[in-house]
């Protein structure tokens, strides 16, 4: 049986939003891509 591990990464709100309060989609996409590369 394969055992899955959970990885928790805490990223602050100020890192995920723009100064206007909007979500920083490009930043989130970049973080997701980096995390996926690290896992492989």
JONORLIN-V778538 format. One record per residue. RES is the residue in one letter. NEAR is the number of other C-alpha atoms within 8 Angstrom. Layout:
# JONORLIN-V778538
<<RES;NEAR> <RES;NEAR>>
This chain:
# JONORLIN-V778538
<<X;2> <X;3> <X;4> <X;4> <X;4> <X;4> <X;4> <X;4> <X;4> <X;4> <X;6> <X;6> <X;6> <X;6> <X;8> <X;12> <X;11> <X;10> <X;5> <X;5> <X;6> <X;7> <X;7> <X;9> <X;7> <X;6> <X;9> <X;9> <X;8> <X;8> <X;8> <X;8> <X;8> <X;8> <X;8> <X;8> <X;7> <X;6> <X;5> <X;4>>
